[in-house]
Amino acid sequence: MTAELHRTDLDARNRLLLVLGLSLGLLLALVIAAGLVTVPYKALRPGSVRPVAEHVLIEGAPSHPPDHSIAFTTVGVGNASLLEALGGWLDPTVDLFPREVIEGDRDAEENRRYNAELMDVSKLTATTVALRHLGLEVTLHTTGTVVRQIAEGTPAAAVLQQDDVIVAVDGEPIDAEGELSARLQEGGVGGEHVLTVERPPGSGQVVEVPITTIADPADPARAIIGVAGQERYADVDLPFEVTIDTGRVGGPSAGLAFALTLIDLLTPGNLTGDLRVAVTGTIDMDGNVGVVGGAAQKAVAVRDEGYDVFLVPEAEAAEVRAAIGDDLRVVAVGTLSEALQALAALGGTEVPTGVALPAE
């Protein structure tokens, strides 16, 4: 009787061990599968913080390397597995977005080319804005306006596509800054025009599309077609050579960092004083600082790299402060001038506006 009970206990124990083993194996298989199965989301993670000055070459003008280079920031973007997605929803340093929000209608190669173009425009814009701030003459030449956004329900939505390049209006080339808007004012609101459009971009092939302007909701006297455009710059005339090497990094979010670094290099002293400063934000030809996305992830990287100050666009300051708390000094700026004033207030060298520099 005792032997039979002992055998029964062993059998029960073996069955329990078998069940536990199978359960653990199944759990492990599920974890592995979750790590391999992708979901239709992109994960934004903390990226890198990269000093700019060492990647800038100035030829033909005096250069003043700073003690501490201003740094630009990146964000890590990648496909999310099911396991990463589950972790991302629990990890405050990771944001998940539907893939189409990040990639739009472009495939991987189109997105790579698009972001490379944005980086080229960002460097050219930053160089232009920085040199003009210092009183130097810069002349830009364009070969059209790239359609970056199209408003729903507008005339453009019916005839234009994202990334089209408008190269002429009524047969007149678009070859100067702001010329598309100026051409569309001819004939006023309700004016009929013919756009010459390069499609696909870079192909040299063009189509002609008729379009009628409508009133700008913010200014009824102004004629628009419903696009947000970006100048396609062909060339720029600078008083000296400026090269910014960013390697394979794309996108427009380092524009403010580039502009500040160029001013720092071209003027005596240290723009950042004794502080280590990281910067994010786009910049336009008027010196306005724009939003970038992923600012919270960038703030985490800046904090982890031990920087003292993080300059961010005004519209993203609250998000950054919520993500980083009191671990990092966050300064919100809306323009290049505000950024320079903020750095001067923190102990950096004050930079006068419109003071032409001597040639080397």
C-alpha positions in Angstrom: 0.0 0.0 0.0 2.8 2.4 0.9 4.7 1.6 -2.3 1.6 2.3 -4.4 1.1 5.7 -2.7 4.7 6.5 -3.3 4.4 5.6 -6.9 1.2 7.7 -7.2 3.1 10.7 -5.7 5.9 10.3 -8.2 3.5 10.1 -11.1 1.7 13.3 -9.9 5.0 15.1 -9.5 6.2 14.0 -12.9 3.0 15.2 -14.5 3.3 18.5 -12.7 6.9 18.9 -13.9 5.8 18.0 -17.4 3.0 20.6 -17.3 5.4 23.2 -15.9 8.0 22.4 -18.6 5.5 22.6 -21.4 4.1 25.9 -20.0 7.5 27.5 -19.7 8.4 26.2 -23.2 5.2 27.7 -24.6 5.8 31.0 -22.8 9.3 31.1 -24.2 8.0 30.4 -27.7 5.5 33.2 -27.3 8.1 35.6 -26.2 10.4 34.7 -29.1 7.5 35.0 -31.5 6.5 38.4 -30.1 10.0 39.6 -30.7 9.9 38.5 -34.3 6.4 39.4 -35.3 6.2 43.1 -36.4 3.2 45.3 -35.9 2.1 48.3 -38.0 3.8 50.8 -35.7 7.0 52.8 -35.6 8.9 53.2 -32.4 10.6 56.5 -31.5 13.4 56.0 -29.0 16.1 58.3 -27.5 18.8 58.8 -30.2 22.2 60.6 -30.2 23.7 64.0 -29.3 26.3 65.2 -31.7 28.6 68.2 -31.5 28.3 70.3 -34.7 31.5 72.5 -34.8 33.8 69.6 -35.6 31.8 68.8 -38.7 31.8 72.4 -40.1 34.5 73.6 -42.5 34.8 77.4 -43.2 37.2 78.5 -45.9 37.9 82.1 -46.7 36.9 83.7 -43.4 38.4 83.7 -39.8 37.1 80.8 -37.6 36.9 80.8 -33.8 36.4 77.2 -32.5 34.4 77.3 -29.3 35.4 75.6 -26.0 32.1 73.7 -26.1 30.4 72.9 -29.3 26.7 73.2 -29.6 25.2 69.8 -30.3 22.3 68.7 -32.4 20.1 65.7 -31.5 18.6 62.7 -33.2 15.8 60.3 -32.5 15.9 56.6 -33.1 13.1 55.4 -35.4 12.5 51.8 -36.2 9.9 49.1 -36.9 8.3 47.8 -33.7 7.9 44.1 -32.9 4.9 43.0 -30.9 7.2 42.6 -27.8 8.6 46.1 -28.3 5.2 47.5 -28.8 4.0 46.1 -25.5 7.1 47.4 -23.8 6.8 50.7 -25.6 3.4 51.3 -24.2 4.9 50.8 -20.7 8.2 52.7 -21.4 7.8 56.5 -21.1 10.9 57.1 -23.2 9.4 55.3 -26.2 6.5 56.6 -28.3 4.6 54.4 -30.8 2.9 55.8 -33.9 1.1 54.1 -36.8 3.5 53.5 -39.5 1.7 55.7 -42.0 2.0 58.7 -39.6 5.8 58.4 -39.8 6.3 57.2 -43.4 3.4 58.8 -45.2 2.8 57.5 -48.7 6.5 57.1 -49.4 8.4 53.8 -49.5 11.7 53.3 -47.6 13.9 54.6 -50.5 11.6 57.6 -51.1 11.7 58.4 -47.4 15.5 58.2 -47.3 15.8 60.5 -50.3 13.1 62.8 -48.9 15.0 63.1 -45.5 18.3 63.7 -47.3 16.7 66.5 -49.2 15.3 68.0 -46.0 18.8 67.9 -44.4 20.3 69.6 -47.5 17.7 72.4 -47.3 18.2 72.7 -43.6 21.9 73.2 -43.9 21.5 75.7 -46.7 18.8 77.6 -44.8 20.8 77.6 -41.6 23.9 78.9 -43.4 21.9 81.7 -45.1 20.1 82.8 -41.9 23.4 82.8 -39.9 25.4 84.8 -42.4 22.6 87.3 -43.0 22.2 87.7 -39.2 25.9 88.8 -39.2 25.3 91.3 -42.0 26.8 89.2 -44.8 25.3 89.1 -48.3 23.8 85.8 -49.4 22.0 85.2 -52.7 19.8 82.2 -53.3 18.7 80.7 -56.6 15.7 78.3 -56.9 14.4 75.9 -59.5 10.8 75.7 -58.3 8.7 75.1 -55.2 8.3 71.6 -53.7 4.8 70.7 -52.6 5.2 69.4 -49.0 1.6 69.5 -47.8 -1.8 69.8 -49.5 -4.9 71.1 -47.7 -8.0 69.0 -48.1 -10.8 70.6 -50.1 -8.6 73.1 -51.8 -7.9 73.5 -55.6 -4.4 71.9 -55.1 -6.0 68.7 -53.7 -7.6 68.1 -57.1 -4.6 68.5 -59.3 -1.4 68.3 -57.3 0.5 65.5 -55.5 2.9 65.5 -52.5 6.5 66.1 -53.7 5.4 67.7 -57.0 7.7 70.6 -58.0 6.0 73.7 -59.3 8.6 75.0 -61.8 6.5 77.7 -63.5 3.2 79.6 -63.3 1.7 80.7 -66.6 4.9 79.9 -68.4 7.1 82.1 -66.1 9.8 80.1 -64.2 9.8 80.0 -60.4 13.5 80.8 -59.8 13.5 83.2 -56.8 12.5 83.0 -53.2 8.8 83.5 -52.6 8.0 83.8 -56.3 5.2 81.2 -56.3 3.1 83.2 -53.9 3.8 86.4 -55.9 2.8 84.8 -59.2 -0.5 83.5 -57.7 -1.5 87.1 -56.6 -1.7 88.1 -60.3 -5.4 88.0 -61.1 -6.3 88.1 -57.4 -8.7 85.6 -55.7 -10.4 83.5 -58.3 -7.6 84.0 -60.8 -7.0 81.2 -63.3 -3.5 79.9 -63.8 -1.6 77.1 -65.4 1.1 75.4 -63.3 4.0 73.6 -64.9 4.8 70.7 -62.6 7.8 68.4 -62.5 6.5 64.9 -61.8 8.1 62.8 -60.5 10.6 65.1 -58.8 14.0 65.1 -60.4 12.9 63.4 -63.5 12.8 66.5 -65.7 9.3 65.4 -67.0 6.6 68.0 -66.6 2.9 68.2 -66.8 0.7 71.3 -67.0 -2.3 71.6 -64.8 -4.9 74.4 -64.7 -5.9 75.8 -61.3 -8.0 78.6 -59.8 -7.0 80.4 -56.7 -9.2 80.8 -53.6 -9.0 83.3 -50.7 -6.7 82.7 -47.8 -8.9 82.1 -44.7 -6.5 84.2 -42.6 -6.3 87.0 -45.2 -9.2 87.1 -47.6 -7.4 89.5 -50.0 -4.6 87.0 -50.5 -4.9 84.3 -53.3 -3.8 80.8 -52.5 -4.2 77.3 -53.9 -3.9 75.2 -50.7 -0.3 74.0 -50.5 2.6 74.4 -48.1 5.7 74.6 -50.2 9.4 74.5 -49.8 11.8 76.2 -52.1 14.0 73.9 -54.2 17.3 75.6 -54.1 19.7 75.2 -57.0 22.6 77.3 -55.8 23.6 79.8 -53.2 26.2 82.6 -53.5 28.1 82.9 -50.2 30.9 85.3 -49.4 33.1 82.3 -48.5 32.8 78.5 -48.5 30.8 76.7 -45.7 30.6 72.9 -45.6 28.5 71.0 -43.0 29.1 67.3 -43.0 26.3 65.3 -41.3 27.0 61.9 -42.8 23.9 59.8 -43.2 21.7 61.8 -40.8 18.6 63.2 -42.5 15.7 65.5 -41.7 15.4 69.2 -40.9 15.5 69.2 -37.1 19.1 70.4 -36.7 18.6 73.7 -38.5 18.7 75.9 -35.4 21.8 74.0 -34.1 23.6 74.6 -37.5 22.8 78.3 -37.5 24.0 78.9 -33.9 27.2 76.9 -34.5 28.0 78.9 -37.6 27.5 82.2 -35.7 29.6 80.7 -32.8 32.5 79.8 -35.2 32.4 83.1 -37.1 32.5 85.4 -34.0 35.0 85.6 -31.1 34.2 84.2 -27.7 31.9 81.3 -26.7 28.2 81.4 -27.6 27.5 78.9 -24.8 29.8 80.3 -22.2 31.0 77.5 -19.9 27.9 75.4 -20.5 27.3 72.3 -22.7 24.3 73.1 -24.8 22.2 70.8 -27.0 19.7 72.2 -29.5 16.7 70.9 -31.6 14.4 72.8 -33.9 14.0 73.6 -37.6 14.7 77.0 -38.9 13.2 78.9 -41.9 14.6 81.8 -43.9 13.0 84.3 -41.6 14.8 82.8 -38.6 11.7 81.2 -37.1 12.2 78.0 -35.1 9.8 75.2 -35.9 8.8 71.9 -34.2 10.6 68.6 -34.9 8.8 65.7 -33.3 10.5 63.2 -30.9 11.6 66.1 -28.7 10.9 64.1 -25.5 13.2 61.2 -26.7 15.9 63.7 -27.7 15.6 65.3 -24.2 16.3 61.9 -22.6 19.4 61.5 -24.7 20.6 65.0 -23.9 20.1 64.4 -20.2 21.9 61.0 -20.3 24.9 62.6 -22.1 25.3 65.1 -19.3 24.4 68.3 -21.1 23.5 71.4 -19.1 20.9 73.1 -21.3 18.5 72.0 -24.0 17.1 74.6 -26.4 13.8 73.5 -27.9 11.0 75.0 -30.0 8.3 76.8 -27.9 5.6 74.5 -29.0 7.4 71.4 -27.7 8.8 72.8 -24.4 5.9 71.5 -22.3 6.3 68.0 -23.7 10.0 68.0 -23.0 9.7 69.3 -19.5 7.0 66.6 -18.7 9.4 63.9 -20.0 12.5 65.2 -18.3 11.4 66.9 -15.1 14.0 68.9 -13.3 16.9 66.8 -14.6 17.8 69.2 -17.4 17.5 73.0 -17.9 15.0 73.4 -20.8 14.8 76.7 -22.7 12.0 77.4 -25.1 12.8 79.7 -28.1 10.8 80.8 -31.1 13.4 82.5 -33.3 17.2 82.6 -33.9 17.4 85.9 -32.1 15.6 84.5 -29.1 18.0 81.6 -29.0 21.0 84.0 -29.1 19.5 86.1 -26.3 18.8 83.0 -24.2 22.5 81.9 -24.5 23.8 85.4 -23.7 21.6 85.4 -20.6 23.1 82.1 -19.5 26.6 83.6 -19.7 27.5 83.2 -23.4 29.1 85.8 -25.6 26.6 88.4 -26.9 26.5 88.6 -30.7 25.6 91.9 -32.3 23.2 91.8 -35.3 24.2 92.9 -38.7 27.9 93.4 -38.1 29.7 92.3 -41.3 32.8 90.2 -40.8 36.2 90.8 -42.4 37.4 88.3 -45.0 40.3 86.2 -44.1 
